[in-house]
Amino acid sequence: MAKNKKNNNAVDLSSALGSIQKNSELIGRRKESEILLRAIIAGRSVLIEGPVGAGKTLMAKNVANALKRTVVRIDGDHRFT
């Protein structure tokens, strides 16, 4: 097995973050985007909570677009958490 063989499914974190920041309408969400991106790359599910208008859905869509994935949005109240 070759040690230097690149994984075709591997995601370049810095280029994905650059794409998110370039295509995003959110300002100053690099840290949150990076945490979200790392969790998804690691195969984890992510629940984003916060007040209305904070940009949660937009951030999720931007990260999903950078990874060429889809977003599943569940809208509900405290009974769903």
N, C-alpha and C positions, 0 to 999 in steps of 0.2 A: 504494500500500500504506500502510495506516495505521500510524504509528509507535507509537501507544499501545495497539494491539490486544493483548490478553492471550492467551497460549498456553494453551489448555484442558488441555494435558498437563503444564503446568508445575506443579511441586510447591513449596508454600510451606515452606521449610526449617524456619523457626521453629515453625510450627504442627505439622509432622510430628514435630519433636523434642519438642515439648510433649506430643503424643499418646503418643509412645514412653515418656517419663518418667512420665506419668500412669498408663498402663496396664501399666507394667513392674513386675515384682517384683524387679528388679535395682536395687541402690543404687550410685550413683557411677559409672555407665557412660556418662555424657553424652558425653565426648570420643570414646569408641570408637563409640558410636551415631552421632555426627555424621560421623565418618570413613566408617563403613559406609554411611550414608545418602547422603553426597556421592558416593561411588564408584558406587553403584547409579544415582543420578540421572544421572551422567555416562555410564552405559551400560557400566560395567566389571563384570567378574566379581570375586567376592571369596572368598578362602580365609581362614577364621578358624582359627587354631591356638592351642592352649593345653592346660593340664592338665584332667583330668576334673573336672567340677563347677564350672568357672569361669563358666558361664552363656553359653557360646558359642551354643548352639542357641536358648536363650531370647531372647538379644539379636537373633539373626537373624530369629526369628519375630516379634518385636515390630516390628522395622524393616519387615519384609515386610507385616505387618498395617497399619502406618501408610501404606504405599504401595499397599495393596490388591493385593499380589502374593503369589506362592507361594515357598516355600523348597524347594530340593533339597538333601537331606542325604546325604552320602556318608560312610559309616563304614568306615574301613580303617586299616591300619598303615603303616609307613614305605615299604612297597613301592608305595603309591599316590601318593607325593609325589615 
